[in-house]
Amino acid sequence: MNINQVFTILESAGGVRTARIITENRKKLSFLRTFWYAYQLKRGVPVAKIIHSKWFYGLEFYTNRHTLDPRPDTETLVEAVIKDCPTNDTRSILDMGTGTGCIICALCKNIPNTKGVAIDKSRTALQVAKKNVKKFGLQNEIKLKHGDFANFKSNEKFDIIVSNPPYIKYGDVRVNDGAKFDPKIALYADNDGLMAFEEIAKNAKTLIKPNGKIYLEIGVGQSSNVIKIFEFFGWHFERIEKDLSGINRVVVFNH
């Protein structure tokens, strides 16, 4: 099939923008592959899940059904950390619930003299993160470890902790159709979407250096509850960062 035929089929299934994304770096697609992509698009599968690729903070990440696709909202988290990091300091970062590894990779790529540890309770997600760490040549900067929010222990203490935890309430009707192709473990949390924050607030106290900071992505309308949780466990609220839509998206605490 020529590229115009492929584009027309994909456009009818998923729109012009989607057709452009798929064909941009795929000048030759077989008949079967083209119709398989079209079928997936009509099912509502996000294009990133189909082509296993998503750009985040200027880096192209591998992604699959075992991880959340990197999202623009999460770039707010990366920006908040970078803004607070002078370029001449050496620092250590812990990424809790790393998924694709997009946060820790973006930070290590953009902040000199940075070392990171990234954890996830999903071993299949860690395999995805491993692919991305290798892709960006960060094997010496980032260590990947199996662990969860509540129970991860480390002899090493960190200057910075970051996390984009599951924060959606079960049954939340605002979740879009594309999310049904994401792993539920990375999306939903008990206690109205706040359980992961409670676990992090308690456990991260044992992982942070004195005067260290923690940066958290939060859901719409969660800022006041997340602040209460962290202040209960002895953290000091510092600030909120808004995303490009003006929504409170990142909360920063120090300890």
Order of alpha helices (4+ residues) and beta strands (2+ residues): alpha-alpha-alpha-alpha-beta-beta-alpha-beta-alpha-beta-alpha-beta-beta-beta-beta-alpha-alpha-beta-alpha-beta-beta
